[in-house]
């Protein structure tokens, strides 16, 4: 987006002065790229008349144009040469920012964070505000991808402080609002800041960033259930977004309209925009809009009864969602790895300084042989103890990070990816030993209504309470994880269908029972779908599809019940077969099993 940011910037007047031509070229490089290329050719013919600094600036602009055309393999060595050899701090910062941009775009996250860290270390000595803006903008965008929202917002605040008005202030305000939105800031203050950012960008004709902010406002409205407001906002600006030819933002708008129309109940429009999202996202390889579109197309076809297409879209959704989660995890791991490397280098430098001090002390105390020997040993043991303590702390930090990468941040149980890994390993063991296993899918009923009525804090409490209740009834060998949102999965090894049904019923009753001393205002219940390896085999994907079909029936038949998938091969048999079993809670608390 920073690369496209200048499209609305006004062009400078023509001038025969080479310095003015350089400034004009820098201004119009994204506004009128064809004219920019002509200026580069003109300046290239007059390099003899350029000063040394102006020649470096011209080299940077030529390298930028190569990156703009998408030839990253050629642009990278050009930018690296500028960073390594130019004496001008501002030009070096511009080149570093451009290199960070193409490394992030190429998914080379570890090197991107390393380059960014080096550039940020040099930033305090850079006085050129435009160079500072370039680095801070790239830092904010890259750190948002790693989930470092507060840090990204702090860099955006520095841009806002550097620019009290104008185009760069607009971009800084957008970056701030976007980071705060993804970081889950409070509704009232965030909506006010978002409107201020939109106003600041429209005043300077930076409509791209205004519409990007409106995307976040619409997404926030959908989360709050204000579907009509979201549709009105998206529809009124969608055609303008299409004109930017910026496929990522266009696909995000289309995905949001898909979600909004689905919530409104307009299946036809939801399907239309979902297919449009798939077309846009596949062209540009943007995974998140593609995941949303496939998930809703799956739900639409399942609602229509077109189970074959629904299954096809479900498989595409799972593939896209895995790719999205892998990319998110890759960014987070790369950031943490680079951060630990930086900290390790700082500790290493401290240790080297300590060793230098030891050598100096040894030379100063050579004439006191006995005392010097004792002091040297004591200091050496101190250094070794410090190194050992540092290695221990680093190892503990690495182990803690590995645990966090496998756990859901809210509930503390397995996240989706680790649940899938553990479940597949358990099923492989069960298949070798010819032992049965059952998969239970749990979905909290009316959870969106709880969020909308009582707020996300209450919703988070409900999720944590449901997980705590389940953990009280699980065995040490059971695999328990959060699949997504309010949906959970439990794999029961060495469990028959009857045993799984009994345990699921106990979980259902426990979840729907309000703990003593807790408020009665929030009613919580859950629906359960069960699939067994006896009927579906040991393939996790088939078990998930069968259990999801059973869960769908539990939802359809009134919620707060347990449904078991029957001994047939498809979702159709699961819904209507006499082999299905359902249990629901009644006023007496006794289960009804059919």
Secondary structure as GFF3:
##gff-version 3
##sequence-region A 1 594
A	DSSP	three_ten_helix	5	8	.	.	.	ID=ss1
A	DSSP	alpha_helix	18	28	.	.	.	ID=ss2
A	DSSP	alpha_helix	33	45	.	.	.	ID=ss3
A	DSSP	three_ten_helix	47	49	.	.	.	ID=ss4
A	DSSP	alpha_helix	52	68	.	.	.	ID=ss5
A	DSSP	alpha_helix	72	85	.	.	.	ID=ss6
A	DSSP	alpha_helix	89	105	.	.	.	ID=ss7
A	DSSP	alpha_helix	109	122	.	.	.	ID=ss8
A	DSSP	three_ten_helix	123	125	.	.	.	ID=ss9
A	DSSP	alpha_helix	129	145	.	.	.	ID=ss10
A	DSSP	alpha_helix	149	162	.	.	.	ID=ss11
A	DSSP	alpha_helix	167	183	.	.	.	ID=ss12
A	DSSP	alpha_helix	187	203	.	.	.	ID=ss13
A	DSSP	alpha_helix	207	223	.	.	.	ID=ss14
A	DSSP	alpha_helix	227	243	.	.	.	ID=ss15
A	DSSP	alpha_helix	247	264	.	.	.	ID=ss16
A	DSSP	alpha_helix	267	284	.	.	.	ID=ss17
A	DSSP	alpha_helix	287	304	.	.	.	ID=ss18
A	DSSP	alpha_helix	307	364	.	.	.	ID=ss19
A	DSSP	alpha_helix	369	406	.	.	.	ID=ss20
A	DSSP	alpha_helix	416	433	.	.	.	ID=ss21
A	DSSP	beta_strand	437	444	.	.	.	ID=ss22
A	DSSP	alpha_helix	447	454	.	.	.	ID=ss23
A	DSSP	alpha_helix	456	472	.	.	.	ID=ss24
A	DSSP	beta_strand	479	484	.	.	.	ID=ss25
A	DSSP	beta_strand	487	493	.	.	.	ID=ss26
A	DSSP	alpha_helix	497	512	.	.	.	ID=ss27
A	DSSP	beta_strand	526	532	.	.	.	ID=ss28
A	DSSP	alpha_helix	533	536	.	.	.	ID=ss29
A	DSSP	alpha_helix	540	556	.	.	.	ID=ss30
A	DSSP	beta_strand	561	564	.	.	.	ID=ss31
A	DSSP	alpha_helix	571	576	.	.	.	ID=ss32
A	DSSP	beta_strand	581	585	.	.	.	ID=ss33
A	DSSP	beta_strand	591	593	.	.	.	ID=ss34
###
